[in-house]
Amino acid sequence: MVHHRTPLFTALTEHAKRNPIPFHIPGHKKGEGMENGFKTFLGDNALSIDLINIAPLDDLHQPTGVIDEAQRLAAYAFGADYSLFSVQGTSTAIMTMIMSVCGPGDKIIVPRNLHKSILSAIIFAGAKPIFVTPERDADWGIDHGISVRSVKKAIERHPDAKAVLVINPTYFGVCTNLKAIVDLAHHYGIPVLVDEAHGSLLHFHDKLPLSAMQAGADLAATSMHKLGGSLTQSSLLHIKKGIVQLEKVQAMFSMLTTTSTSYILLASLDAARKQLALQGREMSDKAIRLAEYARSQINEIPGLSSFGREILWTDAAFDFDPTKLTVHVRELGMTGYDAEHWLRDHYNIEVELSDLYNILCLITPGDSKETIDCLLNALAELANEHYKQQADLQALYVKLPEIPQLALTPRDAFYGDVELIPLGQSAGRIIAESIYIYPPGIPILLPGEVIAQQHIRYILEHLKVGLPVKGPEDLTVQNVKVVVEVKAIF
């Protein structure tokens, strides 16, 4: 019964009903000082709770009232000892995790297909990344998780590592054997941090993979806004007491978090927790059923395919979240990027991401059979239009570049003396910035790595087909920043 309460959201609505005269920020003062068109669109209700940390509403940085109660309810719902509300997305939660356990020179074991927020934290902390290569699926052109075997090897080589970070599930819904990794790391006294950005439903259905807290992880960052029903930019940071210090995590979180916290975002987390705690199983069951229906229908369409549990062949691809619907389009003789544009132009459908070979559609409790059937009709027409025309073409060969050599720590490369040179002339140089495909934000090159010709080709290939290559200071990606090479003295 405790989860029927929404202490923070309720306090906000009660405060709004009292209609106090505000002499504090935000300056629009319940919309009275706001542009009328925008005010009308948002409505009085939303603007009445766009408030700041005045005494009756508690303070995210030192919560002792309704925010503290709301965070404890979230922890209870997700099986954590304590949870923190993030109004700066999962990126800030991830940076908090890493910077709470790592300082200058400390080692952290991380998968190479890391999100850019992980790299940012490594640079800020001055940590040394020990990269673990994720399992790669050449048929689908995607990375899975990291294996227990590779983590064990990394720990044995670097027993002084301060943490192991795991991405679970991947953007495409594939999960590693997380519990085995947690047990292994804990045997060495090393905490496990989980980037659980795409796993907010996992804890609430036994047909879904284990959540980070169920697997015994020490810290986990969960994007409630992605699948859990809260507003964009709102996330949770879960903490298990033991190896990590709760107080240090809270202090680091406060250092990285704005002092002008959005109470609308905080309230949405409170309400989303209530919904998941009370209806999470039913919500998850609906999303699973719709996704499995979509997958079975897609696999009947000539030229298209969508993987399920058959993709699980290793402990790095140990379990699968079926609500992630990956549609493989390479047999149509087109890129995922082309398919994304076709769906937008012909059916007003927006997908989560596209790459050279796939599009990804997220099926959530917000979907219905009507939305799924619209997607299926669109995909059937897409395949009918292109598969027949391209029937004689051979399937594309999936090429993935090798992991570059790390010659400098990311911090040393990022803050070192740099120069700008043409991308085509950069082979053999140490890059001082990141280059990644976004979404999902997986890097091709990270600061401190040696650029090889294959990386240049891979970048140019993505640019040629119009895929979003991001990261460099030069937005055209014609030039890249590299570390200045000091000439030898003879």
N, C-alpha and C positions, 0 to 999 in steps of 0.2 A: 504493500500500500504506500510505502514511502515514496515511490517513484511517481505517484500522482501529483506530487508537489513540484512547482517550478518557482523556487524561492526568489531568484533574481528577476525573472520575467514578471512575476506577481508584484514584486516591490516596485518595479518600473511603472506598471499600469496603475497601481494605487497612487504612486507619486503624481502621475499625470492627471488622475482624477481630482487630486487636491488643487491642481492648477496654481501652483505658487508663482509669485512674480520673480522671474530670474534676473539676477544681476551677475551672471557668470557665463562662461562659454558653454556651448557654441553661440556665436554672435547672432545667428539668425533668430534666436529666441522663439522656438516652437513654430518657425516658418514665417514669422511676421517680417523679418528682414531679408527674405529670400525672393528671388525672381519668381514671379507669379506662376508662370507656366510650369516650372519645375516643381514648385510647391503643390500645385493642383495635381500634378501627375503622381507625386509621392503620397499625398494625402495627410490629413491632420494626425491620424493615429501614429504613423511612422515618425513624424516630426516631433510629436509630443514625448517620445521616449529616446530621442537623439540627445542624450544627456552626458554629463561628465561625472567624475568621481566626487560628488558631494556626499556628505556624511551619511544620509539615509540609504545611499545606494552602494556603500562599501567601496573598496579600492583594490583593483586587481593586483597592484604591487605589494600590498600588505593586507590581504583579505582577512577579516575577522567576523564578517556578518553574512549577508545573503550570497555574496560571491563565493566565500569559503564553503558555505553550505551547498551551493550548486556544484562546486568542483568536487566535493566529497561524494555527492550523489552520482556524478559522472564516474568517479573512481569505482564506486560500488557497482555500477552498471557494467563496467568493462573489466572488473576483476583486478583493479590496481589498488595500491595502497593510498595513492593520492594522484589527482589529475589537475593539470593546469589548463586554463582557457587561453588559447592564442587567437588574437585578432589580427595577426600578421601571417596567417597561413601556416602550413606545415613547414615551410622553409625556416621560419624562426624557431619552431620547435626542434627541427633537426639541428640547427646551429647550436641551440641550447644544449642538446644532448652531447654533442661532440665537445664543445668548449667547457662542459662541466667535468669531463674526465680527462681531457688532453690539454697540455701546455706546450711551451716551446721545446722542440726536440723530441717530444713523446711520439711513439709509434701507434698507429691505429690501423687495423686490418680492415680493408674496405673492398667491395667489388669494383671492378673497373668500369662497369656501366652505371656509375653513380650519377645522381642528380646534381645540378650545379650548386645547390645549397650546401651539399656535403663538401664540395671543393672549397666553397667560400669559407666554411667553418675551419677547414684544414689550414687555409691561408691565414685567417685571423688568429688561429691558435698557434701557428708556427709548427704544426705537427708534421710528422713524416708518414705519408701514406704507404702502407704495405699492400700493394694491389693483388687481388685474387681474381683470376680470370673466370668469368661466368661461363657456364655451359652454353654452347652456341648451337642453334638449330639451323643448319644450312638450307633445309627444305623450305622453311618459312621465313628465313632471313631475320630472325629475332634472337635476342639473348634470353636465357632462362636465369635461374638463380645460381648461387655458388654452392659447390658440393661440400659435404662434410669432410671428405678426404682432402680437398684443397685447403679448407680452413685448418684442419689438423696439421697439414704440412706447414702452413704459414705460422701457426702458433709454435710449432717445434723449432722453427728457424728463428722466431722472434718471441721468445717466452716473456720478454719484457714489455710486450704490447699492452697498452692501457685499455684497449677496447676492441671488440669485433663489431662491425656494423653490417647489418644484413638488410637488403631490400626485399620485402616480403609482404604481399605478393608483388610480382613485376607488373608493369603497366598492362601486360597482356593476360594477367590473372594466374600466372604460373607461380607455384610456391615451392620453396626448398624444404628439406626436412629440418624445420626450424628448431624443434625440440631437441633433436640430436646435436645441432650446433650449440644450442644453449647449454646442454649438459656437458658437452666437450669443453666449452670455454670456461664454464664454472668450475670444472675439475682443475683448471689452471688458475682459478681465482680471477678470471678476466670477465668484466661485464659485457653484456650483449645489448647493443642498441639496434632498434628496428625502425627502418623507414617503412611505416605501414600506411603510407598515403592513400593507397587504393584498397584498404581493407577494413573500412568502418563497419561493414556488415558481418564480418567473419565471426565475431563473438556471439552472434545471436541465432545461429542455425547449425545443427550438427551435420548438415550436408555440405557445409563450407569448410575450408581448411581451418586449422587451429589459428586463433588470434595470437598476437605477440604475448599478451598477458597469460593466456592459457598455456603457452609454450614455456613460460617462466622467464621471459626476457626482463631485463632490468629497466630499460627505458624504451618507450615506443611513441612515435609521432603519427597520429591518425587524422587524416583529412576528413572531418565530419562533413564539410561542404561538398566533397566530391560525390559521396554516395549516402551519407547519413542524414540528409535533410536540413542542414543548417545553411546559413547564407555564405556566399563566396567570401573567402579569406578567413573563415573561422575553423579552427582545428583544436585538437586535444593533444596534450603531452602527458602520457601515463608514466607513473613511477612505481617501481617495486623497491621496498626498503631492503637493505642488506649490503650489497657491494657498493652501490652508489649512495652518496649523501644527499638526502632530500633538501637540506638547507642550502647546499651548494648549488643544486639544480635551480632552486627557487631564486637564489641570488643572481645567477647567470641569466635566468629568464627575465628578471627585472631589468638587468643591464641592457638587454637586447630589445625590450618591448617599449613601445611608445607610452608616454605618460598621458596622452590624450586618447585613451582607449574608447572604442566604439561600443556603447551599451546596446545598440541594436544588434551588433554581431554577438556580443556576450549573451544577450537574451535568446538569440536563435540557437545557440549551443545548449542552453538550459532546456528549451522546448524540444530540441531534437533528441537530447538524452531521454527525456520523458517518453517520447514516441518510441524510440528504440527499446527502452527498457520494458515498456508495456506491450508493444506490438511488433518488436523486432523480428520474431520468428515468422509471423504472418507476412510481414513486409518482405523479408528475405525469401520466403517460400514463393511469393508472387513473382519476384524478380527471377528466381531460378527457373520457374515453370515457363515464363515468357521467353527467357534466353534459350532454354532447351528446345522449345517449339521453333524459335527462329533458326537455331543451328540445324535442326533436322531438315527444315525446308530449304535452307541455303545449300545444303549438301545434295539436294536434288536438282539444283540449277546447273546445267552444263557450263563449265568454265569457271565456276566458283566453288570454294570450299571453306569450311570453318572448323577448326580443330576443337576437340573435346578432350576427354581423359586419355584418349589413345596417344596423346603427345607425351605422356608421362613415361619416361624410360630410364630415369636415373634419380638419385637422391637430390639432385639439383632441380629436377622437374618431378617433384615428389607428390604434389597435390595441385588441384586446379579449382579456381573460382569460376564457375560456369557463367556468371553474369557478365564476364568480359567476352564480347563477341568479336573475334578477329575474322575478317573476311579477306581471303587471299584472291587477288585479281590478276596475277601475272599471266595466267593462261588466256586472258582476254587480250594480251598484247599491249597492255597499258599499265601505267604506274598507279599506285594507290593515290597519289596526288591528283592524277587525271580523274580517277573515280570519284574522289571527294568533290572536285569541281563539277563533274557531271551531275552528281546527286543534288548539289546546291542549285545548279542552273535549271534542272528539269523537274525536281520534286521538292525544292525548298527544304531539303534535309541537310543538317549539319552533323558531321561525325566528330568523334573525339580527336582522332589523329589519322594521318596517312603517312606512309613511307613508300619506298620504291615498289613494294610488293603487296602491301596490305592496307586496309582501312580498319579502324577499331571503333566499335559502337558499344557504349556502356548501357546495359539494361538495368534499370533501377526500379524501386517501388513506385516511382512516378510515371512509369510506362503503363500501357494498356495493350490489349490485343489489337486495338485500332492503330496505335502507333507502330506496333510491330508489323502488322499487315501492310501498312504504308511503306515501310522499309523493304519488306519482301517484294512487293510489287515493283518498287523502284529498282531493286537489284535484278529482278527477273528481266525487266526491260533493258537494263544496262548490259546484261549478259547476252540477251537476244540480239542487241544492236552490234555488239563488238565481237562476240565469240565466233559467229558465222563468218564475219569479215576477216578474222584473224586466225581461222582454223588451221591454216597451213604453217603458221609461225611456231617455231620451237619455244618452249617455255624459257623464260629468262633464267640465267644462271646467277644464283645469289652469291655475291662477292662481299666479304666482310674484311676490313683491314686488320692486320695484326696489332696487338697491343704495343704501343711505342716503348722505347727504353726511357726510363726516368733517370735523367742525368743530374738534376738539381731538385731540391725540395720546391714544391709549388710556391712557398712564401719567398724563397730566395730568387726564384725566377720572376715572380710577379713584381717584387720591389727592387729588382736589380737594374743595372744600366741596360737600356733597350734601344733598338733601332727598328725602323719600319722598312721592310723589303718586300718585293713582289712575291706573291705566293708561289709562283712557278719556279722561283730561284731559291726557295727556302729549304730544300732537302739537305739534311745533315746539320741544320741549325737547331738550337734549343728554343722552343717557343715560350713566350712570356705571357700569353693570354690563352683563353679557352676557345675552342671551336667545337660546336655541338649542333646536333639536329634537334629542333624544338618545335612541337612536342616530339618526344617525351623529355628532352633535355639530356640525352646520353651523349657524352663527349667523344669526339674523334681524337682531339688532342687536348692535353692539359698543360698548364704552366710547368716548365721543367722537363718536358718530354722532347725527345729528338724527332724532328719531322723526317719522314721517309717519303720516297716518291709515291708509294702506294697510298699514303694518306692524302697527298696532293690530288692524285687521280680520283680518289673517293669523294673528296670535297667538290671537285669540278664536276663529277658525275651528278651529284645531287643538285648543284647549281644549274646544270644544263637542263634538267627536267623541272626546275622551278621549285624544288623542295626548300624549306626554310633552314638555311645554314646560318647560325647566329653565333655571337660571342665576340668576334674581333672588333677592335676599335673602328676599323674601316668597314662600314656596313656593306660595301659591295663585295667584300672578301677578296678583293684583288691584291691586297697587301696584308701582311701579318707582322706583329711585333715579335722580335726575337732578341735573345740576350746578346749583348755586344761581345764579340770575341776579342779577347786581349791578345795583341800580337806578342809573340815570343821575343825576349831580349837575348841577343847573341853577343 
